[in-house]
Amino acid sequence: MKNLLEFILNHLVEHPEDVEVTEESNDLGVLLNVKVNPEDMGRVIGKQGRIIKAIRKIVQVKAAMDNQRVRVELIEDLEPEAQD
């Protein structure tokens, strides 16, 4: 699942070198945390969240084919503001 998600994101964003996907497993299934460059957040989310919803659905379908449960969370990496 992680490889599929990384593939989709790397082809969607303008800064593929900043794409970071971490995987956590627990009793409920797999959690995939996604971090992207702040400039690419809008591309990943899309208008009214349509792109991230579509990405989540694709990953969930693949997980269902493998008899797994998966969640995709987009982590907003807030950069500290520069102080004068």
TAGI-V780645 format. One record per run of one state. SS is the DSSP state (alpha for helix, beta for strand, coil for the rest). FROM is the first residue (numbers start at 1). LEN is the number of residues. If there is no record, write none. Layout:
BEGIN
{{SS FROM LEN} {SS FROM LEN}}
END
This chain:
BEGIN
{{coil 1 1} {alpha 2 11} {coil 13 3} {alpha 16 3} {coil 19 1} {beta 20 7} {coil 27 2} {beta 29 7} {coil 36 2} {alpha 38 8} {coil 46 1} {alpha 47 19} {coil 66 4} {beta 70 5} {coil 75 10}}
END
